[in-house]
Amino acid sequence: MATVNGIAGVQYPRGSQEYERRKYQYATSSYVTERRMEPQLIIAPLNKNDIALALKYAKSQRVAVAIRTGGHQYSGASSTSAPNIQLDLKRTFRGDDDRRIFEVDGRAFVRTSVSWSLGAFNEYLKEHRVFVPHGQCVNVHLGGHVQTGGYGQLGRSFGLFGDHVVSLELVDHEGNFKTVTRESDGEVFYALLGGSPGNLGVITHFTIAVHRDSDYQGSRGLKSLYWYDPKTLKRLLDILVEMSDEENFPGNYDYCVSVLSSSNKLLDWFPEIDGKMREEHPELYGDDDLPFWPRMIVVYAQWVPLDKNNVCDMGWFDRIREGSLFRLQVKEKSMSELTGQWVFRNVREFDHPYIKRTYSTNSRTLGADGWASWITGRIDKIVKPERNRCFISAQLQCFGGKNSRFYTNKDNGTCYSWRDSSVVCTLDCFYDDGITGTKETAEEWHRVNDAEGVGPNGKFSKEDRRLLWGNFLVSSLFSWASLTDLFSGSHGSFDLDASWSHYYEDRAKYDRLRKTRSLADPDGVFTPNTFCVGRDIQDTLSLRLTAAKLE
């Protein structure tokens, strides 16, 4: 494929010197054989006009366009395969006009581009003493983040990042520049926020309502660290289960438990403990003065006064702190400081390929079902062995309850699924692909998790409920998940249209999205792979068949 005439930005055709580096995604090492992340041409546009030119060219050549801002989608859905094109917006909109705070009728807003990383955006908000709920990965960029929700530590107290969007600016399939709001086009607004990320247009900017620190004075946060021990993990998860099973639990509290195998870069999570750890545990530091971290448990806990009459239950924090390293204190901080405190500063948990799972549940009987004991045992199967060369990054967080903003925001005009969730559970198993059998160990571990944790008798969820940002491909080995995929026709594939029931609550919702997709993408230019909502019209491109054959 030739480059596109008139593009002011840089273009990287397949085979060019910089192509290999530019095509890299977070998922690249985990899906080497699938060849889904090898576009024919990568375009780094300079402006909106470049985007419009690229879309017109793609339509004329009957190829599709994938849209990337950070490239962190778990299975590489922000890329594509030849003969298609990838638009890389990572650095496109970073000028002075691409980030601005303003007020309207006493309310604060930020207009931002999709090209900023989450870490940079968080720092900008802190400078202006405002905040918004968002995720925790420092190098995730805002384009994919806003479309898939922006799940993070403030889920119960403030909802999702995307819940705060008031308008989105995009380039449509014809190259036109548009601004979409709930009032101007409610169906497109709905579909953009949780429907089919990257498949309805090229979002360049959006405006989001933000909260002021001054309105939430007295907020408190706790970062606790523990040596890994199954008994400690079970105790901490029991606290999470108490929250999730009590539907009237106050909405002021947010709580997340993470487990990390040895050799994780812990100082990227806890930079403040370097001095203490060096002083009290010098054995962890090698001759090169670099630490080698053992297996650890990390807990983030937060309370925010949502009303001036709210009183914090310090006993809740005291229970969490029991047995923690250094007895780190609960600290009163501004919310803009706390949101930065929850951001993970490492770009990648482990430098290995992975097999991932992210599930949600609406269960209110996790205690009675023995989930905390079960998941502790399952995590221990990977974390306990010293030399299995498999590495866990697990995150378990409470989202639900009648007082949770994640739940009460459900009718706000966005499309994010599973608002009745009580807990979201992410289990990432990285493996050393230089060692024979490690991938099979990770696959078997997940197979058992799927079979025992999800399904009519599942310890975690009675149905297979997944999230767009954490999608995964089910192993062909038998499990409840693969069995249901078999009967639904998806076979654990990368085809969202075949596995829609895992990501959306009902067929009416999915058909509503299909209709919007058909209008927004009539020629298939925004259909770069099969992980997208289907269309009511037959695809004119051959790429869906091509992608299916590649799998």
VOFI-342546 format. One record per residue (C-alpha): residue in one letter; x, y, z. Coordinates in steps of 0.05 Angstrom, whole numbers, plus 5000, padded with zeros to 4 digits. Layout:
BEGIN
AXYZ
...
***
This chain:
BEGIN
M500050005000
A502550694982
T502351265031
V496451745029
N497452384990
G496453035027
I497652765097
A501753265138
G503452755193
V508252175190
Q506551525155
Y509650835167
P508350335112
R509349605127
G516649435118
S519150135133
Q524650245184
E520250485241
Y514350035227
E516049475276
R516749955334
R510450345316
K505949735310
Y507449495381
Q501449445427
Y500649225499
A497748565472
T503148435420
S507247915457
S500947535478
Y498047445408
V504047335364
T501046785320
E494247125309
R497347675264
R491748165284
M496548735298
E499948825231
P496649405193
Q498949545122
L499950275139
I500550665204
I498751405201
A500551885257
P496052465236
L497953185251
N490953445256
K483553315240
N484553445166
D489552875164
I484352425196
A479052625145
L483852495087
A485651815115
L478351615122
K476651835051
Y482651465024
A480750835063
K473650865036
S476150954965
Q480650344972
R475349935008
V479749815069
A478349945142
V481450395195
A483350205267
I484050765318
R489350765371
T490751275426
G494750865477
G494550155449
H492749815515
Q486649415495
Y487648715523
S487048325458
G489648855410
A482949105383
S485849805372
S490049515316
T488549135252
S491548695198
A493448845126
P490849125080
N487749585133
I490350225163
Q491650435235
L490851155258
D495651285316
L493151895355
K497951815413
R501452485399
T496552825352
F492953295398
R497653545452
G497754295439
D495754855486
D488654845456
D487854105469
R486754155544
R482854715578
I479054815643
F473055285645
E466655425684
V459355485664
D454055695714
G458755545772
R460554835748
A467554635727
F469054285662
V475254055624
R475753995549
T481153495533
S483853115473
V484352365469
S491952395461
W493652525534
S495751945578
L491951825642
G497952015683
A498752685648
F491252825652
N491252685727
E497053155738
Y493453705700
L487253635742
K491253645806
E494454305784
H487554605781
R485054265845
V479653875810
F478653135799
V474452615764
P473951855773
H478551485725
G482650855718
Q489450685748
C494250525691
V498951115680
N500151025606
V493050865584
H490651435538
L484051785543
G480851565476
G479850835492
H479050985566
V472951425558
Q469550965509
T470350345553
G468250705618
G474550875657
Y473750385715
G477850575776
Q478550665850
L472751175856
G467650715824
R462850695883
S463651415906
F463451765838
G462051255784
L465851195718
F470151685681
G465351645622
D459451825666
H462152535669
V462452655593
V457953215567
S460153245494
L464752885445
E468053155382
L469352675325
V470852585251
D465352155219
H465851645163
E465252195110
G470652625140
N465953125172
F467453445239
K461753365290
T460253495363
V455552995396
T451653105461
R445852755494
E441353305468
S444053345396
D444352595382
G442552155441
E443351505403
V450451645380
F452351925448
Y449751285480
A453450835432
L460051215437
L460251135513
G460450385523
G457750125457
S463049945406
P469650315419
G473050585357
N467550345310
L463050965304
G467851515286
V474551805305
I473852175372
T478852735377
H476553125439
F471253105492
T468753545549
I467853265618
A464853535682
V469853535740
H469253595815
R472654105859
D477153905917
S474054445959
D467254095957
Y470053455989
Q474653696044
G476553156095
S477252586044
R481752026068
G485751486035
L489950886056
K495150496017
S497049866054
L502349346038
Y502748626063
W507448046054
Y503447536014
D499947026058
P493546656041
K490646796110
T491947536102
L488847536033
K482647166058
R481747666115
L482248256068
L477447936018
D472447806074
I472148566084
L470748646010
V465248106013
E461948456072
M461449086030
S459048745967
D453848316001
E450848906039
E446949285987
N445849876033
F453249976048
P454750726048
G457051005981
N462851396013
Y467550796015
D471850495959
Y476149875969
C480749475923
V485248875938
S491048695892
V495848105892
L502548115858
S507447545846
S514847635860
S519148085815
N513648595804
K516349305803
L513149485869
L516250175876
D512050385816
W506050245862
F509150485927
P514750985913
E513951265984
I516450626018
D523350575985
G526950876045
K523150466097
M523949816059
R531349936048
E532450076121
E528349496150
H529348976095
P536249076064
E536148346043
L531348525986
Y536648975953
G541948655910
D549248855897
D546749325843
D542349675897
L536049475859
P530549135899
F527748445883
W520648445909
P517447825938
R510147655932
M505748215959
I498648435974
V496749155961
V490449495987
Y487450165967
A481950436012
Q478451106010
W472951496044
V470052146017
P464852606050
L459152615999
D455053026048
K457153526101
N453953086154
N457852456135
V462452166188
C468151696171
D468351016206
M475750976224
G474550276251
W473750056179
F480650306162
D483549996226
R481049306206
I484449386138
R491049626167
E491749026214
G498248656200
S500549136145
L507849316133
F510249956167
R503150086192
L502250636141
Q497251156164
V490551366138
K491852046108
E487252626098
K488552916029
S485053295974
M481352855924
S485953075867
E491852815908
L488352165925
T486552015852
G493952085835
Q495751635893
W491551075862
V495151095794
F499950525779
R506450815754
N508850195717
V507050135644
R506749375647
E505848925707
F510848395683
D515148365621
H511947725595
P505947525553
Y499447395590
I492847055593
K487647515623
R480747495652
T476148045675
Y469347845702
S463848215738
T458347925783
N451848185813
S452047665868
R449847865938
T451647175966
L459147155957
G459847046032
A454946466034
D457946175970
G464946166000
W467946585945
A473446915987
S476246236008
W475545965937
I479046545902
T484546555955
G485945835940
R485845945865
I490746535870
D495246125916
K495845585863
I499946065820
V503146525872
K505645995921
P510245595875
E517045935874
R519445705806
N513345595762
R515146225721
C507946455722
F506347135751
I499747395779
S497048095777
A490148035808
Q485448605826
L478848525863
Q474449125875
C467649275903
F463149695857
G456049555879
G450349725925
K444350175923
N448650765945
S454050655893
R454651185839
F456850635792
Y449750365800
T445651005808
N448751295744
K445750735703
D440551165667
N444951755650
G444851655574
T451151225569
C451550495548
Y456450185598
S454149485616
W452949095680
R451249695725
D448449215777
S455448925789
S457548825860
V464848625847
V469548655788
C475148135788
T481248175743
L485947575742
D492047665697
C496847085692
F503447265658
Y508146705637
D515346635617
D514746415545
G522146205545
I520345625592
T516645025565
G509944905596
T508745585628
K503245785579
E499745125590
T500145235665
A496845915657
E491545635611
E489845065657
W489345535717
H484445975680
R480545365655
V479245155726
N477545875746
D472445915690
A469445235705
E468745335780
G467746085783
V462746235728
G456245885710
P449845645743
N453745385803
G459445885798
K462846125861
F463346825832
S457946935779
K452046545753
E453046835684
D459047005640
R459447775645
R465448105612
L467748815601
L470049125535
W476649385563
G478248705592
N475848235537
F479247575529
L479346965485
V477046325519
S481545715513
S479045145471
L479944705533
F473244525566
S470245015615
W463345305628
A465445925590
S467745535529
L461545105531
T456845705530
D461046005474
L460345355435
F452745385438
S452446135423
G456946045363
S462646475388
H467445905406
G471346395449
S473346785387
F475147515374
D468247615343
L464148085386
D457847985345
A458047245361
S459347345435
W455147975447
S451347665506
H457647675549
Y458448435541
Y451248705538
E445248565582
D440148375530
R438748315455
A434648955453
K440649365476
Y445249015427
D440449115368
R439849855387
L447449895380
R447349515314
K442650025285
T447050605306
R453250245280
S449850155212
L448550905206
A455351115232
D459350615190
P455250455128
D461450265086
G465349875139
V471050385145
F470750325221
T470549555219
P478049385224
N477148715259
T471648275287
F471548565357
C466149065343
V458549095346
G455448805283
R451549215233
D444449125207
I447249155136
Q451948635107
D459248835111
T461949045044
L469048895066
S472248215063
L476248345126
R471348015174
L472147365136
T479647485131
A480147605206
A476046985221
K480646565178
L486746835213
E483946585279
***
